[in-house]
Amino acid sequence: MTDVGVTVPDGLLAALRKAPHELAGEIRLAAAIHWYQQGAISMERAAETAGMDRAEFLAELARRRVDVIVVDERDLAEELARV
């Protein structure tokens, strides 16, 4: 695994009431959810990025009320046109 350093304002830690190690996990999860929703990465890769297994990631998506199934509008239109 590659380690990437990210600099954040000190005020962010205070605003979120998170310790630096907690913020790192939160950033990883937020990025994983974002990239998953964008269709850039699979659910398996998103879970790995978040440091979770697939079931934990699914539970976290549900807890945050994030759609589990991501449908691209263009792909959906193409599928409907075939019917």
N, CA, C and O atoms as a printed pandas DataFrame, in Angstrom:
     atom_number atom_name residue_name chain_id  residue_number  x_coord  y_coord  z_coord
0              1         N          MET        A               1    0.851   -1.176    0.000
1              2        CA          MET        A               1    0.000    0.000    0.000
2              3         C          MET        A               1    0.890    1.229    0.000
3              4         O          MET        A               1    1.943    1.247    0.637
4              5         N          THR        A               2    0.464    2.241   -0.710
5              6        CA          THR        A               2    1.209    3.493   -0.798
6              7         C          THR        A               2    0.701    4.469    0.244
7              8         O          THR        A               2   -0.508    4.600    0.440
8              9         N          ASP        A               3    1.613    5.154    0.914
9             10        CA          ASP        A               3    1.259    6.154    1.913
10            11         C          ASP        A               3    1.283    7.520    1.251
11            12         O          ASP        A               3    2.287    7.904    0.650
12            13         N          VAL        A               4    0.166    8.266    1.359
13            14        CA          VAL        A               4    0.050    9.599    0.775
14            15         C          VAL        A               4   -0.227   10.583    1.903
15            16         O          VAL        A               4   -1.164   10.393    2.678
16            17         N          GLY        A               5    0.573   11.620    1.997
17            18        CA          GLY        A               5    0.360   12.640    3.027
18            19         C          GLY        A               5   -0.592   13.715    2.529
19            20         O          GLY        A               5   -0.487   14.166    1.388
20            21         N          VAL        A               6   -1.518   14.122    3.381
21            22        CA          VAL        A               6   -2.476   15.171    3.039
22            23         C          VAL        A               6   -2.433   16.216    4.135
23            24         O          VAL        A               6   -2.551   15.890    5.316
24            25         N          THR        A               7   -2.266   17.459    3.752
25            26        CA          THR        A               7   -2.243   18.551    4.709
26            27         C          THR        A               7   -3.646   19.141    4.803
27            28         O          THR        A               7   -4.266   19.464    3.790
28            29         N          VAL        A               8   -4.138   19.276    6.035
29            30        CA          VAL        A               8   -5.459   19.866    6.245
30            31         C          VAL        A               8   -5.325   21.000    7.263
31            32         O          VAL        A               8   -4.419   20.986    8.096
32            33         N          PRO        A               9   -6.214   21.966    7.196
33            34        CA          PRO        A               9   -6.162   23.061    8.169
34            35         C          PRO        A               9   -6.412   22.535    9.586
35            36         O          PRO        A               9   -7.212   21.619    9.780
36            37         N          ASP        A              10   -5.731   23.110   10.563
37            38        CA          ASP        A              10   -5.936   22.702   11.953
38            39         C          ASP        A              10   -7.391   22.869   12.379
39            40         O          ASP        A              10   -7.911   22.095   13.183
40            41         N          GLY        A              11   -8.035   23.888   11.829
41            42        CA          GLY        A              11   -9.429   24.139   12.174
42            43         C          GLY        A              11  -10.355   23.003   11.782
43            44         O          GLY        A              11  -11.419   22.840   12.379
44            45         N          LEU        A              12   -9.968   22.214   10.788
45            46        CA          LEU        A              12  -10.808   21.089   10.371
46            47         C          LEU        A              12  -10.900   20.051   11.477
47            48         O          LEU        A              12  -11.978   19.523   11.748
48            49         N          LEU        A              13   -9.772   19.754   12.117
49            50        CA          LEU        A              13   -9.778   18.796   13.228
50            51         C          LEU        A              13  -10.703   19.273   14.342
51            52         O          LEU        A              13  -11.472   18.494   14.905
52            53         N          ALA        A              14  -10.616   20.558   14.648
53            54        CA          ALA        A              14  -11.461   21.122   15.701
54            55         C          ALA        A              14  -12.931   21.112   15.292
55            56         O          ALA        A              14  -13.800   20.762   16.091
56            57         N          ALA        A              15  -13.207   21.498   14.040
57            58        CA          ALA        A              15  -14.593   21.562   13.567
58            59         C          ALA        A              15  -15.247   20.188   13.574
59            60         O          ALA        A              15  -16.417   20.051   13.932
60            61         N          LEU        A              16  -14.486   19.168   13.175
61            62        CA          LEU        A              16  -15.036   17.813   13.128
62            63         C          LEU        A              16  -14.886   17.062   14.445
63            64         O          LEU        A              16  -15.431   15.972   14.620
64            65         N          ARG        A              17  -14.138   17.665   15.370
65            66        CA          ARG        A              17  -13.864   17.032   16.674
66            67         C          ARG        A              17  -13.276   15.639   16.490
67            68         O          ARG        A              17  -13.740   14.655   17.066
68            69         N          LYS        A              18  -12.235   15.597   15.662
69            70        CA          LYS        A              18  -11.567   14.346   15.346
70            71         C          LYS        A              18  -10.092   14.468   15.662
71            72         O          LYS        A              18   -9.503   15.540   15.528
72            73         N          ALA        A              19   -9.497   13.361   16.083
73            74        CA          ALA        A              19   -8.048   13.272   16.224
74            75         C          ALA        A              19   -7.473   13.034   14.830
75            76         O          ALA        A              19   -8.187   12.569   13.942
76            77         N          PRO        A              20   -6.186   13.348   14.626
77            78        CA          PRO        A              20   -5.600   13.152   13.291
78            79         C          PRO        A              20   -5.789   11.744   12.733
79            80         O          PRO        A              20   -6.086   11.603   11.547
80            81         N          HIS        A              21   -5.630   10.707   13.537
81            82        CA          HIS        A              21   -5.798    9.344   13.015
82            83         C          HIS        A              21   -7.259    9.062   12.661
83            84         O          HIS        A              21   -7.534    8.289   11.743
84            85         N          GLU        A              22   -8.189    9.677   13.372
85            86        CA          GLU        A              22   -9.608    9.513   13.043
86            87         C          GLU        A              22   -9.938   10.237   11.742
87            88         O          GLU        A              22  -10.716    9.737   10.929
88            89         N          LEU        A              23   -9.345   11.415   11.548
89            90        CA          LEU        A              23   -9.600   12.187   10.341
90            91         C          LEU        A              23   -9.066   11.455    9.113
91            92         O          LEU        A              23   -9.691   11.476    8.053
92            93         N          ALA        A              24   -7.929   10.820    9.255
93            94        CA          ALA        A              24   -7.363   10.068    8.130
94            95         C          ALA        A              24   -8.336    8.987    7.672
95            96         O          ALA        A              24   -8.549    8.817    6.472
96            97         N          GLY        A              25   -8.926    8.257    8.609
97            98        CA          GLY        A              25   -9.901    7.226    8.266
98            99         C          GLY        A              25  -11.150    7.808    7.646
99           100         O          GLY        A              25  -11.719    7.232    6.719
100          101         N          GLU        A              26  -11.575    8.942    8.151
101          102        CA          GLU        A              26  -12.767    9.611    7.621
102          103         C          GLU        A              26  -12.528   10.100    6.190
103          104         O          GLU        A              26  -13.416   10.009    5.342
104          105         N          ILE        A              27  -11.340   10.610    5.931
105          106        CA          ILE        A              27  -11.003   11.069    4.581
106          107         C          ILE        A              27  -10.961    9.883    3.622
107          108         O          ILE        A              27  -11.458    9.978    2.500
108          109         N          ARG        A              28  -10.368    8.762    4.055
109          110        CA          ARG        A              28  -10.320    7.566    3.215
110          111         C          ARG        A              28  -11.731    7.080    2.892
111          112         O          ARG        A              28  -12.023    6.722    1.751
112          113         N          LEU        A              29  -12.602    7.070    3.896
113          114        CA          LEU        A              29  -13.975    6.627    3.679
114          115         C          LEU        A              29  -14.716    7.574    2.747
115          116         O          LEU        A              29  -15.413    7.131    1.835
116          117         N          ALA        A              30  -14.569    8.872    2.970
117          118        CA          ALA        A              30  -15.245    9.859    2.122
118          119         C          ALA        A              30  -14.784    9.736    0.669
119          120         O          ALA        A              30  -15.600    9.801   -0.250
120          121         N          ALA        A              31  -13.495    9.560    0.465
121          122        CA          ALA        A              31  -12.968    9.402   -0.888
122          123         C          ALA        A              31  -13.498    8.121   -1.517
123          124         O          ALA        A              31  -13.887    8.118   -2.685
124          125         N          ALA        A              32  -13.517    7.040   -0.759
125          126        CA          ALA        A              32  -14.007    5.762   -1.276
126          127         C          ALA        A              32  -15.473    5.873   -1.700
127          128         O          ALA        A              32  -15.852    5.392   -2.768
128          129         N          ILE        A              33  -16.288    6.502   -0.869
129          130        CA          ILE        A              33  -17.701    6.675   -1.188
130          131         C          ILE        A              33  -17.846    7.546   -2.436
131          132         O          ILE        A              33  -18.615    7.219   -3.340
132          133         N          HIS        A              34  -17.119    8.635   -2.481
133          134        CA          HIS        A              34  -17.202    9.547   -3.631
134          135         C          HIS        A              34  -16.818    8.826   -4.925
135          136         O          HIS        A              34  -17.555    8.885   -5.910
136          137         N          TRP        A              35  -15.678    8.153   -4.926
137          138        CA          TRP        A              35  -15.223    7.476   -6.147
138          139         C          TRP        A              35  -16.157    6.338   -6.534
139          140         O          TRP        A              35  -16.357    6.071   -7.719
140          141         N          TYR        A              36  -16.738    5.658   -5.526
141          142        CA          TYR        A              36  -17.697    4.590   -5.815
142          143         C          TYR        A              36  -18.946    5.179   -6.470
143          144         O          TYR        A              36  -19.432    4.649   -7.469
144          145         N          GLN        A              37  -19.463    6.264   -5.913
145          146        CA          GLN        A              37  -20.658    6.895   -6.474
146          147         C          GLN        A              37  -20.416    7.412   -7.889
147          148         O          GLN        A              37  -21.325    7.406   -8.719
148          149         N          GLN        A              38  -19.200    7.857   -8.161
149          150        CA          GLN        A              38  -18.855    8.359   -9.488
150          151         C          GLN        A              38  -18.636    7.231  -10.490
151          152         O          GLN        A              38  -18.519    7.483  -11.690
152          153         N          GLY        A              39  -18.580    5.996  -10.011
153          154        CA          GLY        A              39  -18.344    4.858  -10.879
154          155         C          GLY        A              39  -16.880    4.681  -11.243
155          156         O          GLY        A              39  -16.544    3.915  -12.147
156          157         N          ALA        A              40  -16.013    5.392  -10.536
157          158        CA          ALA        A              40  -14.583    5.320  -10.829
158          159         C          ALA        A              40  -13.947    4.042  -10.297
159          160         O          ALA        A              40  -12.969    3.548  -10.859
160          161         N          ILE        A              41  -14.504    3.506   -9.212
161          162        CA          ILE        A              41  -13.971    2.279   -8.616
162          163         C          ILE        A              41  -15.121    1.350   -8.243
163          164         O          ILE        A              41  -16.253    1.786   -8.036
164          165         N          SER        A              42  -14.808    0.076   -8.164
165          166        CA          SER        A              42  -15.804   -0.930   -7.793
166          167         C          SER        A              42  -16.081   -0.862   -6.292
167          168         O          SER        A              42  -15.357   -0.211   -5.540
168          169         N          MET        A              43  -17.138   -1.547   -5.878
169          170        CA          MET        A              43  -17.446   -1.603   -4.454
170          171         C          MET        A              43  -16.319   -2.290   -3.694
171          172         O          MET        A              43  -15.955   -1.870   -2.596
172          173         N          GLU        A              44  -15.773   -3.340   -4.280
173          174        CA          GLU        A              44  -14.672   -4.052   -3.626
174          175         C          GLU        A              44  -13.475   -3.126   -3.411
175          176         O          GLU        A              44  -12.884   -3.113   -2.332
176          177         N          ARG        A              45  -13.122   -2.357   -4.433
177          178        CA          ARG        A              45  -11.991   -1.426   -4.326
178          179         C          ARG        A              45  -12.321   -0.303   -3.351
179          180         O          ARG        A              45  -11.445    0.145   -2.611
180          181         N          ALA        A              46  -13.562    0.158   -3.336
181          182        CA          ALA        A              46  -13.979    1.210   -2.401
182          183         C          ALA        A              46  -13.864    0.721   -0.965
183          184         O          ALA        A              46  -13.367    1.439   -0.097
184          185         N          ALA        A              47  -14.320   -0.489   -0.718
185          186        CA          ALA        A              47  -14.222   -1.057    0.629
186          187         C          ALA        A              47  -12.761   -1.155    1.050
187          188         O          ALA        A              47  -12.413   -0.811    2.179
188          189         N          GLU        A              48  -11.919   -1.617    0.156
189          190        CA          GLU        A              48  -10.485   -1.736    0.448
190          191         C          GLU        A              48   -9.895   -0.355    0.763
191          192         O          GLU        A              48   -9.118   -0.210    1.706
192          193         N          THR        A              49  -10.264    0.643   -0.019
193          194        CA          THR        A              49   -9.773    2.008    0.176
194          195         C          THR        A              49  -10.199    2.542    1.536
195          196         O          THR        A              49   -9.440    3.243    2.205
196          197         N          ALA        A              50  -11.415    2.207    1.937
197          198        CA          ALA        A              50  -11.942    2.653    3.224
198          199         C          ALA        A              50  -11.397    1.845    4.399
199          200         O          ALA        A              50  -11.636    2.184    5.558
200          201         N          GLY        A              51  -10.663    0.775    4.094
201          202        CA          GLY        A              51  -10.129   -0.064    5.166
202          203         C          GLY        A              51  -11.169   -0.976    5.772
203          204         O          GLY        A              51  -11.101   -1.312    6.954
204          205         N          MET        A              52  -12.137   -1.381    4.959
205          206        CA          MET        A              52  -13.249   -2.211    5.424
206          207         C          MET        A              52  -13.386   -3.427    4.527
207          208         O          MET        A              52  -12.822   -3.480    3.434
208          209         N          ASP        A              53  -14.152   -4.413    5.008
209          210        CA          ASP        A              53  -14.535   -5.472    4.086
210          211         C          ASP        A              53  -15.822   -5.010    3.394
211          212         O          ASP        A              53  -16.398   -3.984    3.754
212          213         N          ARG        A              54  -16.259   -5.773    2.407
213          214        CA          ARG        A              54  -17.409   -5.349    1.598
214          215         C          ARG        A              54  -18.677   -5.183    2.439
215          216         O          ARG        A              54  -19.429   -4.229    2.238
216          217         N          ALA        A              55  -18.920   -6.096    3.373
217          218        CA          ALA        A              55  -20.115   -6.017    4.225
218          219         C          ALA        A              55  -20.083   -4.763    5.096
219          220         O          ALA        A              55  -21.107   -4.102    5.266
220          221         N          GLU        A              56  -18.923   -4.435    5.644
221          222        CA          GLU        A              56  -18.803   -3.225    6.461
222          223         C          GLU        A              56  -19.045   -1.976    5.616
223          224         O          GLU        A              56  -19.702   -1.034    6.057
224          225         N          PHE        A              57  -18.502   -1.981    4.389
225          226        CA          PHE        A              57  -18.695   -0.838    3.502
226          227         C          PHE        A              57  -20.169   -0.671    3.139
227          228         O          PHE        A              57  -20.688    0.445    3.133
228          229         N          LEU        A              58  -20.839   -1.779    2.837
229          230        CA          LEU        A              58  -22.277   -1.734    2.540
230          231         C          LEU        A              58  -23.061   -1.184    3.731
231          232         O          LEU        A              58  -23.971   -0.372    3.563
232          233         N          ALA        A              59  -22.704   -1.629    4.920
233          234        CA          ALA        A              59  -23.384   -1.143    6.126
234          235         C          ALA        A              59  -23.148    0.348    6.318
235          236         O          ALA        A              59  -24.052    1.078    6.724
236          237         N          GLU        A              60  -21.938    0.796    6.025
237          238        CA          GLU        A              60  -21.631    2.225    6.153
238          239         C          GLU        A              60  -22.391    3.047    5.122
239          240         O          GLU        A              60  -22.866    4.140    5.430
240          241         N          LEU        A              61  -22.512    2.529    3.894
241          242        CA          LEU        A              61  -23.321    3.214    2.884
242          243         C          LEU        A              61  -24.770    3.333    3.350
243          244         O          LEU        A              61  -25.387    4.389    3.209
244          245         N          ALA        A              62  -25.304    2.259    3.900
245          246        CA          ALA        A              62  -26.686    2.276    4.390
246          247         C          ALA        A              62  -26.838    3.261    5.544
247          248         O          ALA        A              62  -27.813    4.010    5.604
248          249         N          ARG        A              63  -25.869    3.257    6.460
249          250        CA          ARG        A              63  -25.924    4.175    7.612
250          251         C          ARG        A              63  -25.925    5.629    7.152
251          252         O          ARG        A              63  -26.586    6.477    7.751
252          253         N          ARG        A              64  -25.189    5.907    6.096
253          254        CA          ARG        A              64  -25.102    7.272    5.571
254          255         C          ARG        A              64  -26.166    7.573    4.517
255          256         O          ARG        A              64  -26.195    8.660    3.941
256          257         N          ARG        A              65  -27.038    6.594    4.273
257          258        CA          ARG        A              65  -28.108    6.720    3.287
258          259         C          ARG        A              65  -27.570    7.051    1.887
259          260         O          ARG        A              65  -28.088    7.918    1.183
260          261         N          VAL        A              66  -26.519    6.329    1.520
261          262        CA          VAL        A              66  -25.908    6.455    0.201
262          263         C          VAL        A              66  -26.420    5.305   -0.652
263          264         O          VAL        A              66  -26.442    4.161   -0.199
264          265         N          ASP        A              67  -26.830    5.595   -1.880
265          266        CA          ASP        A              67  -27.306    4.549   -2.774
266          267         C          ASP        A              67  -26.233    3.492   -2.972
267          268         O          ASP        A              67  -25.075    3.806   -3.246
268          269         N          VAL        A              68  -26.632    2.247   -2.830
269          270        CA          VAL        A              68  -25.700    1.135   -2.969
270          271         C          VAL        A              68  -25.472    0.812   -4.434
271          272         O          VAL        A              68  -24.354    0.495   -4.839
272          273         N          ILE        A              69  -26.512    0.891   -5.217
273          274        CA          ILE        A              69  -26.409    0.595   -6.639
274          275         C          ILE        A              69  -26.289    1.915   -7.384
275          276         O          ILE        A              69  -27.176    2.767   -7.326
276          277         N          VAL        A              70  -25.186    2.062   -8.076
277          278        CA          VAL        A              70  -24.926    3.285   -8.829
278          279         C          VAL        A              70  -25.238    3.005  -10.297
279          280         O          VAL        A              70  -24.643    2.124  -10.917
280          281         N          VAL        A              71  -26.182    3.774  -10.838
281          282        CA          VAL        A              71  -26.599    3.579  -12.225
282          283         C          VAL        A              71  -26.233    4.820  -13.015
283          284         O          VAL        A              71  -26.641    5.931  -12.679
284          285         N          ASP        A              72  -25.466    4.617  -14.061
285          286        CA          ASP        A              72  -25.110    5.701  -14.960
286          287         C          ASP        A              72  -26.308    5.979  -15.869
287          288         O          ASP        A              72  -26.842    5.049  -16.474
288          289         N          GLU        A              73  -26.734    7.221  -15.977
289          290        CA          GLU        A              73  -27.923    7.570  -16.762
290          291         C          GLU        A              73  -27.771    7.172  -18.231
291          292         O          GLU        A              73  -28.728    6.707  -18.850
292          293         N          ARG        A              74  -26.602    7.348  -18.776
293          294        CA          ARG        A              74  -26.363    6.992  -20.178
294          295         C          ARG        A              74  -26.506    5.478  -20.371
295          296         O          ARG        A              74  -27.141    5.025  -21.324
296          297         N          ASP        A              75  -25.908    4.701  -19.454
297          298        CA          ASP        A              75  -26.027    3.242  -19.547
298          299         C          ASP        A              75  -27.474    2.804  -19.416
299          300         O          ASP        A              75  -27.922    1.900  -20.121
300          301         N          LEU        A              76  -28.211    3.449  -18.506
301          302        CA          LEU        A              76  -29.616    3.112  -18.311
302          303         C          LEU        A              76  -30.419    3.420  -19.572
303          304         O          LEU        A              76  -31.253    2.616  -19.987
304          305         N          ALA        A              77  -30.175    4.565  -20.176
305          306        CA          ALA        A              77  -30.888    4.935  -21.401
306          307         C          ALA        A              77  -30.605    3.935  -22.514
307          308         O          ALA        A              77  -31.512    3.568  -23.261
308          309         N          GLU        A              78  -29.362    3.495  -22.632
309          310        CA          GLU        A              78  -29.008    2.501  -23.652
310          311         C          GLU        A              78  -29.731    1.178  -23.394
311          312         O          GLU        A              78  -30.234    0.548  -24.324
312          313         N          GLU        A              79  -29.779    0.765  -22.133
313          314        CA          GLU        A              79  -30.474   -0.488  -21.787
314          315         C          GLU        A              79  -31.963   -0.383  -22.094
315          316         O          GLU        A              79  -32.554   -1.315  -22.640
316          317         N          LEU        A              80  -32.569    0.749  -21.746
317          318        CA          LEU        A              80  -34.002    0.925  -21.993
318          319         C          LEU        A              80  -34.306    0.986  -23.490
319          320         O          LEU        A              80  -35.370    0.545  -23.925
320          321         N          ALA        A              81  -33.389    1.523  -24.268
321          322        CA          ALA        A              81  -33.595    1.609  -25.705
322          323         C          ALA        A              81  -33.599    0.218  -26.352
323          324         O          ALA        A              81  -34.213    0.023  -27.401
324          325         N          ARG        A              82  -32.927   -0.728  -25.739
325          326        CA          ARG        A              82  -32.855   -2.095  -26.272
326          327         C          ARG        A              82  -34.133   -2.890  -25.979
327          328         O          ARG        A              82  -34.396   -3.907  -26.620
328          329         N          VAL        A              83  -34.907   -2.429  -25.028
329          330        CA          VAL        A              83  -36.106   -3.178  -24.616
330          331         C          VAL        A              83  -37.260   -2.934  -25.557
331          332         O          VAL        A              83  -38.344   -3.484  -25.360
